[in-house]
Amino acid sequence: MKKIRKAVFPVAGLGTRFLPATKAVPKEMLTVVDKPVIEYAVEEARAAGIEHFVFVTGRNKGVIEDHFDIQVELQSTLKARGKTAELEALSASLPVAGTATFTRQQEPLGLGHAVWCARDIVGDEPFALLLPDMVMKGEPGCLAQMMEIYDAYGGNVLSLEACDPEHVSRYGIVGLGEPAGKGHRLTEMIEKPSVDAAPSNLFINGRYILQPEIMGLLARHERGAGNEIQLTDAMIKLAESQAFYGVKFNGKSFDCGNKVGFLEANVAFALDRSDIAAEFRDVVTALLAENGAG
Ligand code: G1P
């Protein structure tokens, strides 16, 4: 079984839900506490053993590339001031030279198209796909949990989470078949179904391990929901010849692609930080009390 070495991060989206914040700053660079959203996904991938990070970017996203490079002036200033901890943290988050690749999705033709844009870089090997808007909180990380199923069964693996049954039309939804270790074989996948058409309330939470044959199916450029090239449609075709497994994420995802999810992530991660949690809890409690909810 081939090791999963590469991870793809689609980061071309315009982030219109966060205007004016995202006029000049990519939405992936908005911070949850003090770390850009994109860095959570990169750290999760690294912790799962990923060696090569492939970013599918777009115009006005250059700062993401800068973020994963050395900032010479900043490093020398930190060094001169003896700020060793900050310096070490910066170095730890840097990809090793030659292990980050950036390519552009020139037109917003859908998630499936963004993934297809990475086909040459991914090559003929299975890969991980992480949608950075979904910030994961869990230990071990979401992709690491999926690797357990992949290592045992191979094939394609999706991470799943339960949603309010009324929200199934927001996501890709799956049907579960026979158990496979901590996961299940999938019997069905459907993109943004109506409540009546949904086989369950388990949604694909933005983490995938996919076999390279997905690229040939995406190359057909068939349009699906919203007239976009949908990844889920290509996965449904791939499932005719390959196994798909789903594993419920032991943790929680925060949808940082919308305002409330993004704010919720900030509160949840801040409450988990030993350096600020106590003070932050007092501030939030006081605010809630002022709002009549405390
Ligand atoms: C995409 C996928 C969907 C998945 C979701 C997770 O949808 O198409 O299957 O459940 O991400 O965030 P999007 O959020 O791009 O509409």
Residues whose N, C-alpha, C, O or C-beta is under 5 A from the ligand:
A	BS01	G1P	R170 Y171 G172 F203 I204 N205 G206 T232
